[in-house]
């Protein structure tokens, strides 16, 4: 697959995570919001879009890593578009406090919460691929959201929506992406 197609599939995936984030932030119940957020990942998986946190655990060689960079750029652009449309549509969502809370957390905590999210994302995709049962998508998404695990792409959306553009926000996204990747790879290494 060409790099342009990879980028476009990454943009679509980022956009769908943004839609999931909008629904989550709009829901009065965190449980209902986390359930509905999973529609984003269900769409990504069934449509064949490229989400960094859903792909990194399945990387088999160093040659595939440049594609991960393209996917992350696409995810970033897609979450930006979703946040921009939410703002233009005057969607009544306040994310400033959420972004401040995430950016105020200690880096080791953010990293470990990101590792745990990476595990959930890998298990979601791997178990769904083996069974085609959507419960394996929905449950891990609800678990990572309700547990406060850090999903790098979802946080891209929240940071865009809050207008949190800073070196600190960028550094936190890098920490989260690294943690998500490590968590996914830990569970992809089968004995």
ABEGO torsion letter per residue (X at the ends): XBAAAAAAAAAAAAAAAAAAAAAAAABABAAAAAAAAAAAAAAAAAAGBBBAAAAAAABABAAAAAAAAAAAAAAAAAAAAAAAAAAAAGBBBBAAAAAAAAAABBAAAAAAAAAAAAAAAAAAAAAAAAAGBAAAAAAAAAAAAAAGBBBAAAAAAAAAAAGBBBAAAAAAAAAAAAAAAAAAAAAABBX
